[in-house]
């Protein structure tokens, strides 16, 4: 369920989304696995339809010990594991409505945080776990909001006629990076959590989307079609130093940093279906860690 090199933003919750692991930024790739030497490997949660509908799964950083943690007739997407590894926020789509939920990392204690006629999508935890950011159309168009982890105190961060989507907190929780069509095409912007200080970080004619801030605060990974198809790129957190990390004829999207900022997980369609890959931050050592006929996508990396 995601956007794949699109020219218009279409929310179709049964599409597959790609996950991309990036971290440093120099651009080449090979097939050597980075995972055995990862200092702080952690766990990856992802979305898969391997059981017939879209559920949330959890696995080790190397793809081993895959465990399904949701099991119901609805579709779950955009799972984000908290930085302490204890909670997961996610989107649930019942065919008519999309809302934000949370649960413990083992899938227990599900709690619905939003409940209205609007669309609520793409929840992401702040570094200290005291806030969630999300995108919602409760004001008539898609805007970036924050709220407490229990769903209380929702606050509008962006307010425009554009489509603002896919927010991620900076590690210190003071800023949010997101994608928007404010300038007529998809660009990556950063804004203070009070809505001030809006800055365009990419500013080109390509579609730049799916930004993810590295835990050490120095880099932002994203995908762009500036080379003709969707590839993973990295840049400094101020928008300088852009480097292409993946190079293939397929779609690589949805990058997510490892907790130590040394690796990136992402979704790739290079195997003719959506798989979760990981790579080093410089784009080397790219490895398929899901590797099955199902659609595996939208990774989130936690401790």
ZIBEL-V648860 format. One line per field, one symbol per residue. ss: DSSP state (H for helix, E for strand, L for the rest). phi: phi as a letter, one per 20 degrees, with the letter a starting at -180 (. if undefined). burial: + if it has 16 or more other ideal C-beta (glycine too) atoms within 10 Angstrom, else -. A space follows every 50 residues. Layout:
ss = ???
phi = ???
burial = ???
This chain:
ss = LLLLLLLLLLLLLLLLLLEEELLLLLLLLLLLLLHHHLLLLLEEEEEELL LLLLEEEEEELLLLLLEELLLLLLEEEEEEELLLLLEEEEEEELLLLEEE EEEELLLLLLEELLLLLLLEEEEEELLLLLLEEEEELLLLLLEEEEELLL LLLLEELLLLLLLEEEEEELLLLLEEEEEELLLLLLEEEEEELLLLLLEE LLLLLLLEEEEEELLLLLEEEEEELLLLLLEEEEEELLLLLLEELLLLLL LEEEEEELLLLLEEEEEELLLLLLEEEEEELLLLLLEELLLLLLLEEEEE EEL
phi = .aecledcececedeeddccdbbcpboebbdffeffdffcfmccdbdbdf docececcbffenelfcfdcbbeeddblfceffemeccdbddddncbcce ccbffenelfceedbbffecblfcfffemebddbdbdfdobfceccbffe nelfcfedbbeeedblebffgemeccebdbdgeocecddcbffenemfce edlbeeedblfbefgenecceadbdfdocececcbffenemfceddbbed ddblfbffgemdccdaecdfdmbfcedcbffenelfbfddlbffedblfc dcf
burial = +++++---+-+-+-+++++++++++-+-+---+++--+--++++++++++ --+++++++-+++--+--++---++++++++++---+++++++----+++ +++-+-+-----++---++++++++++---++++++++---++++++-+- +--+--++---++++++++++-+-++++++++---++++++-+------- ++----+++++++++---++++++++--+++++++-+-+--+++++---+ ++++++++++++++++++++---+++++++++++++++++---+++++++ +++
